[in-house]
């Protein structure tokens, strides 16, 4: 169980819409006893959580049992993670991030750029001495409006597994088969997919937190 443990969850679009992880993952962690604060800002990369950064396509924030508070377009922005940690004093930070690093529409995956992005955030978490978990990207559907591909998402997941220390890594690719969870655009699931992903993430978080 997670009784009384304070958890901050930050990420991009997978957390930015009701019915996504800001519903399922948030609710499931709370049901295990955690105190949860979730924030998703659509389209951002990890470095956006180092300084205030405007989102591209809306955001959502949720504290405790309150419903998500939504912001659209220019009103959507990140809050630096160091500020959030100072405010919430979480015992764990969960980062849900991977698809925005993949560059699905680009010819190649830029490891150097991705490394710089990841290091900016992990260094902030390390300096804060806050324990952290990084949830990698799940399988989607090849193609679609966002041009997600199985090959690229595997590449990104493998990269993150090697470079998110001191955070513990959760490999979402082990939670389903490619294409098992249907998507609307190749990347974002319908509600049943997000419920299944939330359940699998919660199971992994329980194992990590209770092993320390």
Secondary structure as GFF3:
##gff-version 3
##sequence-region A 1 212
A	DSSP	beta_strand	6	11	.	.	.	ID=ss1
A	DSSP	three_ten_helix	13	15	.	.	.	ID=ss2
A	DSSP	alpha_helix	21	31	.	.	.	ID=ss3
A	DSSP	beta_strand	35	41	.	.	.	ID=ss4
A	DSSP	three_ten_helix	46	49	.	.	.	ID=ss5
A	DSSP	beta_strand	59	63	.	.	.	ID=ss6
A	DSSP	beta_strand	69	71	.	.	.	ID=ss7
A	DSSP	three_ten_helix	73	75	.	.	.	ID=ss8
A	DSSP	alpha_helix	81	88	.	.	.	ID=ss9
A	DSSP	beta_strand	92	96	.	.	.	ID=ss10
A	DSSP	alpha_helix	99	102	.	.	.	ID=ss11
A	DSSP	alpha_helix	111	128	.	.	.	ID=ss12
A	DSSP	beta_strand	131	135	.	.	.	ID=ss13
A	DSSP	alpha_helix	150	163	.	.	.	ID=ss14
A	DSSP	beta_strand	168	170	.	.	.	ID=ss15
A	DSSP	three_ten_helix	172	175	.	.	.	ID=ss16
A	DSSP	alpha_helix	191	210	.	.	.	ID=ss17
###
